[in-house]
């Protein structure tokens, strides 16, 4: 497994493929279950006591930043933090990413970083002596999101093999679906339906990985064609901020909406996931349907991140 020497020595978390070994996934799931049970009893381990973690975000975040910071505090660690790092750190004065990482190494035991440029987490990890956790790098990857996604699938459906999943929306720029595709490559009997406008198709590099891994997939623009076939609808936001040309965004804005009519057409035991935030692609009118799993999914992120921090720093 890349980024690790053995299971006790997971260091940097840069890409989802680091977690392709089933044993490693099971260890993280089991630890996350344990964290949730201990949290319910108010008995979380204080395994990060004495540890300082930098939460360094160049891009906006609600779930990733707050769940990581809450996890650090709950496990007895301390957080030093900046949002909008390009504005509120010396990056604004022209300091390079490499220098910034070297400086953070002087102060903290780990760095959680969200950056707007694909590949930046890898560059940071090549400089850093302390662990770097990729909290999303532009249109690249979001490996901790993929872990909480696959953990949610395990909890909601009871298995991560022999599944059919529709990934819907912005598959071109969506880092959550890129990382999830990499994790699904290691699952058996998976069928993926990629549902997107033509301009937002899943990039070829990810499709090639699936072909090489022998995973079945189909691409379509028509959501209705797949609704009764899938166990999971993984809905994503069409990300206005990633478009260089606003006119291109206007053409695909609001392309898909999952609502009460959609629910009539899906399997009774299918689940609806979304990494969130959402805008118009899931109507809040379905939030109370038991199949709407996206808020449970966000909650699972807290325990997956506790588990990762405990493994890396505990
Ligand atoms: N899912 C996710 O990454 O959400 P945030 O952008 O709010 O962190």
Boltz pocket constraint, residues with backbone or C-beta under 6 A from the ligand:
constraints:
  - pocket:
      binder: B
      contacts: [[A, 60], [A, 61], [A, 62], [A, 63], [A, 64], [A, 65], [A, 135], [A, 136], [A, 142], [A, 145], [A, 275], [A, 276], [A, 277]]
      max_distance: 6.0
